[in-house]
Amino acid sequence: MFIHAEPCAGPDGGRWPEEIRCTRRVLRAYGHDGRILGGCLLGRKTGLSERTAGDLLLDPAVALVHVRAVEYGCFLFEVRR
């Protein structure tokens, strides 16, 4: 977890920060009961996009999507409905 020492407005706009767009990530879809329902692996060429997380959220059984690093599975952030 990273904490800013001073208040931060966060990234500009309604898009993922560029620093994480072209890196390998795992998206994990979780149900309303907290169980993993599925997910997908994104490679360097596939990249992270709003659409990939949004595609998982099209399933009404999915409550949220975790975005994680591939190598160690570190949690980066989650996307909720």
Secondary structure as UniProt FT lines:
FT   TURN            13..14
FT   HELIX           18..20
FT   TURN            21..22
FT   STRAND          25..31
FT   TURN            32..33
FT   STRAND          36..42
FT   TURN            44..46
FT   HELIX           50..57
FT   TURN            60..61
FT   STRAND          62..69
FT   TURN            70..72
FT   STRAND          75..80
//
